[in-house]
């Protein structure tokens, strides 16, 4: 029993770890190079001890970041838990009196906003907050955005009546031609919150009703984003509503390849059977962020801040955002090679707090309209 | 020996506690009506009910045909056919469903043939669940057919009934209890399945419950909604539960001299292997072939993670199995020897509780007290406990069937020879029960190894089970990344499951 992994602790709680740090400790001589950032506490020297991270971002996209963290803080033992936003709220609440986690990395803004409002996160120093624009952080200063994603349209190349706005997707001319994920997909729900916040409930209902009419009973409702994009690429659906990085995953390669330069990426984009359309709706392109916050009363706040400090450094932003081809949030850090530049379209100006407030209404509206 | 009764009562109370926590929560849910309307409870009820019935019918038909051909037919390779017909139970239905989606998806190898025919389709979920659980029916029906008294059929033949009339008028009526029990077993499974319906996008209760728990950020509302939906699901499952109990009880009292197997002609043999292909092809065959073809060379990090997950899962699953067997032994022994027999039924509550519901009950219980929050929350104890609650019914059944055959006079004799109460059990009953205990252990172990929803909701900080590991990749369509974890899971659960099944099909 357990012969494959004899040293895995199993007595529960804080002992069960994914030995993220195991392969760094033996290096020994990796110099505790000072982080380049300004005056964030504990940022200028290597932190030690154990850091427990709750990550709602999938493990696959965290590897480059942890490599960077290990390089800067070789003595830090990383214990990373991978899960979902909502159950992490339960955990943070249940452990309020004696938190075991230090850092919460959310997949969307709604959960981390709620955690901040609930007093589960500790306010961040200005030295961290000020590195991102005001609209990409919690209004109460308890969390910062770490990467941005856009809700876009994927269309067949040379489609004659290609839509230029999200609103158009509800037009009956796309009946039987529109592809989308199931409505329970969290990004689909997230997209609806933006429409609710920007255009109001009536407009959102009309739009959803149109999407429903265009997709109901068609084979173009897909379990996930990847097959949704693949279906357009295969010529089955003409247009689809997706997060921008799924388009790039299809066209530039499933896994991010650091060796792919701008020219090579452009060649792939030019050769692809599909194009990305960044919608030109009046309210701008719907978006959301992954967020990071320090758990109030957590055992190792210095280490949590040190990791946020790395995350908000230019190389941290690249390590974190590029691996999933999301947009960095720190000004001046470009998107990965081949990805539409962030200043190439208009982002919605709705605040993230406003989006979070729309979440329950979005779920209710989806059910009311009856989208599968 | 009132102490043993006390222990048994405490154990059963602990097993029932998560369900009771949900009932308590239900009392506090003032907006039950709004929840039911919002979640479209009527549709959930219809979809889940249809799924349960259709999956049950698929599994029973396939199980019955396979069992009939392999008990009454003699042919070369019969043992192989039996093994293959049992093999789908070794692959988790959620993995089968993920592969159905994968191979038929826009980039899948069978897309040209199948299109995206499966997603969102109730029939697809019925077939996946029906095929994957058909070995349960196959096992139960094979045992029942082997016990059929051949003289009834001889009498019918003497009265001029042809083969078909004999099956319809004599065999089928005699098999009604076994058919009902196996149908109910699959229907109950379908009510509580999470993974297959999630992968295939079929809106059932369990899936709605899981979405509330995983996606609703208003946690208070999510808990209330989950409690309401769970209660409704229990109501839906209750008749299947009753049918299962009745069928098992009624099936026990058959017996006689079975009819000998007849040599199968070429047509019959073609039929047998056709059924085998129908059962194995879309389930265990697909999973094995696709997993192997998806494996990519290298990927050391992935294999490292998969082996880590394997290690942790092995330890947790074997802990769950060990505790479950101990509890089952205590409860069954007390129920049989001291009473009340209702203890066994009370301990079987996990039978009708889907994984997410047990997980919610456990979370509600633990978060209710400061001590629980400080010392239990986020530990492996919760997950192991949830697995025990879920799998205990099977352990109870296995141990109960074993103990039933051991007269209490052995223990009494040992006591008159001076053994203590516990000593007399250890000296006489335990050695005779070894086989049943081992079967129960392996069953709980295999069930825990592949369990998914509770593992996702209750896993301790910083680690995850093999099932969760592969599910996480599948959720984002990284199927090649999923393959190592899938292969390791199959390598452990398939042999474990076949051991139990082979034993069951031999001894009954």
Interface residues (C-beta under 8 A of the other chain):
Chain A: X1 X2 X4 X5 X6 X8 X10 X11 X12 X13 X14 X16 X17 X18 X19 X52 X58 X59 X60 X63 X79 X80 X81 X82 X83 X84 X85 X86 X87 X89 X90 X91 X93 X94 X95 X97 X98 X100 X101 X110 X111 X114 X182 X184 X186 X189 X219 X221 X222 X223 X224 X225 X226 X227 X230 X231 X233 X234 X236 X254 X356 X359 X360 X363 X364 X367 X372
Chain B: X38 X39 X40 X101 X105 X106 X107 X111 X115 X116 X117 X119 X120 X199 X200 X201 X203 X211 X213 X214 X215 X216 X217 X218 X219 X221 X222 X301 X305 X307 X308 X310 X311 X312 X314 X315 X316 X318 X319 X363 X366 X367 X370 X373 X374 X377 X378 X379 X380 X381 X456 X457 X459 X460 X461 X462 X463 X464 X472 X473 X475 X476 X477 X478 X481
